[in-house]
Amino acid sequence: MAMNKIEEYVERSFMDIPASERKEQLKQEILQNLNEKVFDLIEQGKSQEDAENKTIIEFGDIEDIKNELGKGLPAEKPAKLNKHSLWFGYSLIGSILIIGLMIFINLSFTPSVKWFVFPTFGVLWWPLTMAFLWLRHK
């Protein structure tokens, strides 16, 4: 069955939105409203093609509807940035706590030897790695 111009317009407009029940409901609702508008214009004496063109032009852009449905990639990118910054913050706080624990153990049991400095360099690789990962995905 061949699709008319209105159905093709609606299908093309919703093509890049992930499939969902809400998307299908909105597509059907918009399709019904646009077909009613075409029918009304035909009753007023317009040709089928003129009525479809005028309906599409008057309907305009559906970017607001796409944004409401949560169009794929732009919405996901900030979540990734937040995830990486969260990992960096967690590694920074974790490293501070581990280094603090090593300082406490060093000063409590062997205050004459300052050995905590050496494992500190190893522990600092954790937040350093997370910082580079965060900056790479920024």
trRosetta pair geometry for C-beta under 8 A, 3 or more apart (Angstrom, degrees):
i j d omega theta_ij theta_ji phi_ij phi_ji
3 7 3.9 -121 -171 91 106 127
3 8 5.1 135 111 -55 122 80
3 11 7.1 -8 176 -5 166 141
4 7 5.3 95 53 12 67 102
4 8 7.1 -130 101 -4 34 92
4 52 6.9 -135 157 -108 108 142
5 8 5.7 -57 -148 38 31 112
5 9 6.3 35 153 -23 65 105
5 49 7.6 91 -14 -129 153 62
5 52 4.3 82 70 167 132 146
5 53 7.6 -29 136 -61 156 59
5 56 7.2 -82 139 -43 109 135
6 9 5.7 -53 -149 33 31 113
6 10 6.5 26 155 -15 65 105
6 31 6.7 121 138 -143 107 71
6 34 4.8 169 -157 124 125 125
6 35 5.9 159 105 -74 162 71
6 38 6.2 -98 -52 -38 143 144
6 52 5.7 -123 -48 -139 88 99
6 55 6.6 -15 -98 97 112 137
6 56 7.1 -152 -105 -67 67 96
7 10 5.9 -55 -147 38 31 107
7 11 6.1 31 155 -18 66 109
7 31 6.4 43 -102 -135 68 118
8 11 5.8 -56 -144 40 29 111
8 12 6.1 28 158 -18 65 109
9 12 5.9 -58 -146 39 26 109
9 13 6.2 26 156 -21 63 111
9 34 7.7 -143 75 177 127 166
9 56 5.3 -135 -116 -116 165 119
10 13 5.7 -56 -145 36 29 113
10 14 6.3 6 163 -1 65 112
10 27 5.7 117 163 -154 118 85
10 30 5.8 158 -123 102 121 116
10 31 5.1 -47 -36 -79 175 90
10 34 7.0 -164 -58 26 119 151
11 14 6.4 -72 -145 48 24 94
11 15 6.5 54 152 -64 62 90
11 27 7.8 61 -84 -151 51 128
12 15 5.6 -24 -152 -21 32 121
13 62 5.0 65 -179 35 132 140
13 66 7.9 -126 167 -62 85 110
14 17 5.1 -59 -165 31 68 120
14 23 6.2 134 -167 -174 125 106
14 26 7.8 159 -103 93 135 106
14 27 5.4 -47 -25 -89 169 113
14 62 7.8 -46 -65 107 72 153
16 66 7.8 22 80 -139 97 127
16 71 6.8 31 116 -151 99 104
16 72 6.9 -102 160 12 85 122
17 20 7.9 -79 144 18 100 99
17 23 5.4 171 118 -122 124 132
17 66 6.0 -138 -77 -132 117 81
17 69 5.3 20 -155 110 133 143
17 71 5.9 -77 -103 -108 79 71
17 72 7.4 -168 -128 -25 37 90
18 23 7.4 -163 89 -39 50 151
18 70 7.8 -35 34 94 111 93
18 72 5.8 120 -35 -75 102 95
19 23 6.3 -130 -147 56 35 144
19 24 7.7 33 -161 -44 77 99
20 23 4.6 103 55 1 79 102
20 24 7.2 -147 93 -3 46 84
20 69 7.2 174 45 -162 132 105
21 24 5.8 -56 -153 37 35 110
21 25 6.4 36 150 -21 67 105
22 25 5.7 -53 -148 35 32 113
22 26 6.4 29 155 -16 65 106
22 69 6.4 175 109 -122 116 92
23 26 6.0 -59 -149 39 29 108
23 27 6.2 31 153 -21 65 107
23 69 5.8 74 -86 -144 87 141
24 27 5.6 -51 -144 35 31 113
24 28 6.4 29 157 -17 64 106
25 28 6.0 -59 -151 38 28 108
25 29 6.2 26 154 -18 65 110
26 29 5.6 -56 -143 39 32 112
26 30 6.0 28 159 -16 68 108
26 65 6.4 154 176 -169 143 122
26 69 7.1 -110 21 -72 158 123
27 30 6.0 -58 -145 40 26 106
27 31 6.0 27 156 -20 64 112
28 31 5.6 -55 -142 39 28 113
28 32 6.2 30 157 -21 64 106
29 32 5.9 -54 -149 34 28 111
29 33 6.4 24 155 -15 63 107
30 33 5.8 -57 -147 39 31 110
30 34 6.1 27 157 -16 67 109
30 59 7.9 86 -167 -153 104 138
30 62 7.7 18 -130 -111 158 136
30 65 7.7 23 -69 -127 141 168
31 34 6.0 -57 -143 40 27 107
31 35 6.2 26 158 -18 63 109
32 35 5.9 -58 -146 38 27 109
32 36 6.4 29 154 -20 63 106
33 36 5.7 -54 -150 35 30 112
33 37 6.5 32 151 -20 64 105
34 37 5.5 -51 -150 34 35 114
34 38 6.5 38 150 -20 66 102
34 55 5.3 110 -161 160 84 128
34 56 7.6 48 -152 -76 128 59
34 59 6.2 -13 -101 -70 109 144
35 38 5.5 -48 -147 34 35 114
35 39 6.4 39 151 -21 65 103
36 39 5.6 -52 -149 36 33 114
36 40 6.4 35 152 -20 65 104
37 40 5.7 -52 -149 35 32 112
37 41 6.5 29 153 -17 64 106
37 51 7.8 169 124 176 72 92
37 55 4.6 134 106 -122 121 113
37 58 7.4 -148 176 74 149 132
37 59 7.9 170 49 -61 165 101
38 41 5.8 -58 -150 38 31 109
38 42 6.4 32 152 -21 65 105
38 48 7.6 38 179 -151 112 62
38 51 4.6 102 -152 137 70 113
38 52 5.6 22 -117 -81 123 61
38 55 5.1 -53 -68 -36 78 154
39 42 5.7 -54 -148 34 31 112
39 43 6.5 33 152 -20 63 104
39 51 7.9 117 -35 167 15 147
40 43 5.7 -54 -152 35 32 113
40 44 6.6 29 150 -18 64 106
41 44 5.5 -55 -150 36 37 112
41 46 4.4 -25 156 39 94 137
41 50 7.4 -142 148 108 127 85
41 51 3.7 159 94 -129 124 99
41 54 6.1 160 -131 71 160 132
41 55 6.7 -133 -2 -54 145 99
42 45 7.9 151 -179 13 30 9
42 46 5.9 -86 -91 68 38 81
42 47 7.7 2 -117 177 79 11
42 48 6.4 21 -99 -88 119 57
42 51 5.0 -37 -56 -57 75 164
46 50 4.5 -129 -176 93 103 115
46 51 4.4 133 104 -64 125 87
46 54 6.9 -68 -158 13 163 142
47 50 4.6 87 53 12 83 105
47 51 6.7 -150 87 -9 39 89
48 51 5.9 -60 -148 36 24 111
48 52 6.5 22 156 -17 63 108
49 52 5.9 -55 -148 36 30 109
49 53 6.3 28 156 -16 65 108
50 53 5.8 -56 -145 39 30 110
50 54 6.1 27 158 -17 66 110
51 54 6.0 -56 -143 39 26 109
51 55 6.2 29 156 -22 62 109
52 55 5.7 -56 -147 35 29 113
52 56 6.4 26 157 -17 64 106
53 56 6.0 -58 -150 36 29 108
53 57 6.3 25 156 -16 65 109
54 57 5.8 -57 -145 40 31 110
54 58 6.1 25 159 -15 67 111
55 58 6.0 -59 -143 41 26 106
55 59 6.2 30 157 -25 63 107
56 59 5.8 -53 -146 31 28 112
57 60 7.4 29 167 -69 35 53
59 62 7.7 -6 146 -61 105 92
61 64 7.8 101 108 0 87 81
62 65 4.4 -39 -178 38 91 119
62 66 6.0 100 121 -26 84 92
63 66 5.4 -53 -146 37 36 115
63 67 6.3 37 155 -20 68 103
64 67 5.8 -53 -149 36 31 111
64 68 6.4 35 151 -22 63 105
65 68 5.5 -52 -149 34 33 115
65 69 6.5 27 154 -13 65 106
66 69 5.9 -61 -150 41 30 106
66 71 4.6 27 164 -59 97 120
67 70 7.6 41 -180 -73 33 28
67 71 6.4 -42 -88 -1 40 106
70 75 5.2 1 -165 -37 83 172
71 74 6.3 31 91 37 99 105
71 75 6.6 144 71 -12 54 111
72 75 6.9 -166 136 35 14 100
72 76 6.7 -27 169 -7 57 118
73 76 5.7 -67 -143 37 35 107
73 77 6.4 43 166 -35 71 100
74 77 6.2 -43 -147 15 32 114
75 78 7.4 -60 -171 31 34 99
75 79 7.5 29 143 -14 63 112
76 79 5.5 -60 -160 36 48 116
76 80 6.6 47 149 -22 76 101
77 80 5.8 -54 -154 32 36 110
77 81 6.7 34 152 -16 67 103
78 81 5.4 -52 -148 37 40 113
78 82 6.2 41 154 -20 70 104
79 82 5.6 -53 -147 38 32 112
79 83 6.3 38 151 -25 64 104
80 83 5.5 -50 -147 32 33 115
80 84 6.5 27 157 -14 65 104
80 137 6.0 -116 143 168 111 130
81 84 6.0 -58 -149 39 31 105
81 85 6.2 24 156 -13 66 109
81 134 7.9 77 -154 -159 61 79
81 137 6.6 -170 -95 122 60 100
81 138 6.3 80 -124 -116 104 57
82 85 5.8 -57 -142 42 31 107
82 86 6.1 36 155 -24 65 107
83 86 5.7 -56 -150 34 27 113
83 87 6.6 29 151 -19 63 103
84 87 5.6 -48 -148 33 35 113
84 88 6.5 37 152 -19 64 103
84 130 7.6 167 -173 -174 73 79
84 133 5.9 -149 -148 122 111 92
84 134 4.1 156 146 -109 109 70
84 137 5.0 161 -42 63 163 135
84 138 7.6 -126 87 -62 144 71
85 88 5.5 -49 -148 35 36 114
85 89 6.4 38 153 -19 66 104
85 134 5.6 96 -80 -140 54 128
86 89 5.7 -53 -147 37 32 111
86 90 6.2 32 154 -19 65 107
87 90 5.7 -55 -146 38 30 112
87 91 6.3 26 157 -17 65 107
87 130 5.1 -151 126 -146 95 118
87 133 7.1 -40 94 90 137 133
87 134 7.1 -169 67 -68 99 101
88 91 5.9 -57 -146 38 29 108
88 92 6.3 30 154 -21 64 108
88 127 6.5 79 -161 -152 67 78
88 130 4.2 168 -99 136 62 111
88 131 5.6 94 -133 -80 120 55
88 133 7.5 -169 -68 66 96 95
88 134 4.6 -18 -46 -41 136 146
89 92 5.7 -55 -146 35 30 112
89 93 6.3 24 159 -12 66 107
90 93 6.1 -58 -146 41 28 105
90 94 6.0 29 156 -19 65 112
90 130 7.9 -147 62 -144 79 165
91 94 5.6 -54 -140 41 30 114
91 95 6.1 33 158 -22 64 107
91 126 4.7 -157 -164 141 111 97
91 127 4.3 165 120 -87 105 65
91 129 7.6 -120 -171 63 165 85
91 130 4.2 158 25 -1 152 153
92 95 5.9 -54 -146 34 26 110
92 96 6.6 27 154 -18 61 105
92 127 4.5 83 -81 -118 64 137
92 130 7.6 -122 -36 74 78 136
93 96 5.8 -54 -150 35 32 112
93 97 6.5 30 154 -17 65 106
94 97 5.8 -58 -150 38 31 110
94 98 6.3 28 155 -17 67 107
94 126 6.9 -76 88 124 116 149
94 127 8.0 171 58 -59 88 96
95 98 5.7 -55 -143 38 32 109
95 99 6.1 28 159 -15 67 108
95 123 5.2 143 -141 151 88 100
95 124 6.2 93 -164 -98 140 46
95 126 5.5 -179 -73 67 112 119
95 127 5.0 -83 -4 -21 148 115
96 99 6.0 -56 -143 41 27 108
96 100 6.1 31 155 -21 63 109
97 100 5.6 -54 -145 37 29 114
97 101 6.4 31 154 -20 63 104
98 101 5.7 -53 -150 34 31 112
98 102 6.5 30 151 -17 64 104
98 123 5.2 -162 99 -143 131 144
99 102 5.6 -52 -148 36 34 112
99 103 6.4 37 152 -20 66 103
99 116 7.3 102 -162 170 69 111
99 120 5.2 63 -123 -119 108 93
99 123 5.8 -176 -64 90 88 151
99 124 7.9 44 -69 -61 131 83
100 103 5.7 -52 -147 35 32 112
100 104 6.3 34 153 -20 65 105
101 104 5.6 -53 -148 36 32 114
101 105 6.3 28 155 -16 66 106
102 105 5.8 -54 -144 39 31 108
102 106 6.0 33 156 -21 65 109
102 116 4.3 139 137 -139 103 103
102 119 5.8 -152 -129 77 155 125
102 120 6.8 -160 81 -66 150 82
102 123 7.8 -155 -10 -19 145 152
103 106 5.7 -56 -145 38 28 113
103 107 6.1 16 162 -9 66 111
103 116 5.1 109 -85 176 53 170
104 107 6.3 -63 -142 43 23 100
104 108 5.9 19 161 -18 63 117
105 108 5.9 -61 -139 40 25 109
105 109 6.0 -13 176 12 64 115
105 116 7.6 140 66 -87 85 112
106 109 7.1 -80 -137 49 15 84
106 110 6.1 -58 -159 63 57 87
106 111 7.5 106 141 -95 66 43
106 113 7.6 -112 -162 93 96 71
106 114 6.6 63 167 -140 137 45
106 115 5.8 -164 -121 54 117 79
106 116 4.0 -94 -29 -40 154 111
107 111 5.3 45 -153 -102 53 86
108 111 7.6 116 -8 -57 6 90
110 113 4.8 -26 149 46 117 98
110 115 6.8 23 89 10 135 116
114 117 5.8 44 138 -14 97 110
115 118 6.0 -42 -175 21 64 111
115 119 7.7 42 143 0 81 97
116 119 6.6 -64 -158 46 46 97
116 120 6.1 59 147 -38 73 109
117 120 5.5 -57 -155 25 31 123
117 121 7.4 35 154 -24 62 94
118 121 6.4 -47 -165 19 35 107
118 122 7.7 26 145 -7 60 103
119 122 5.3 -53 -158 38 52 115
119 123 6.1 50 147 -21 77 105
120 123 5.7 -57 -145 39 33 110
120 124 6.3 37 156 -26 66 106
121 124 5.9 -54 -148 30 29 114
121 125 7.7 44 151 -33 56 91
122 125 6.1 -41 -170 6 38 114
123 126 6.2 -34 -178 8 52 114
124 127 6.6 -53 -160 42 52 96
124 128 6.0 54 146 -22 75 114
125 128 5.4 -64 -143 45 34 116
125 129 5.9 39 159 -25 71 106
126 129 6.1 -58 -152 32 22 108
126 130 6.6 15 154 -11 60 109
127 130 5.4 -57 -144 43 39 112
127 131 6.1 46 154 -28 70 102
128 131 5.7 -50 -148 30 30 113
128 132 6.8 26 154 -13 62 103
129 132 6.0 -56 -152 37 32 107
129 133 6.4 32 151 -18 65 108
130 133 5.5 -53 -145 38 34 115
130 134 6.2 38 154 -22 66 105
131 134 5.7 -53 -147 36 30 113
131 135 6.3 25 156 -15 64 107
132 135 5.8 -55 -142 40 31 108
132 136 6.1 35 156 -25 65 107
133 136 5.8 -54 -146 33 28 113
133 137 6.6 8 161 -2 63 110
134 137 6.4 -72 -151 46 26 97
134 138 6.4 45 150 -50 64 102
135 138 5.3 -37 -147 3 35 124
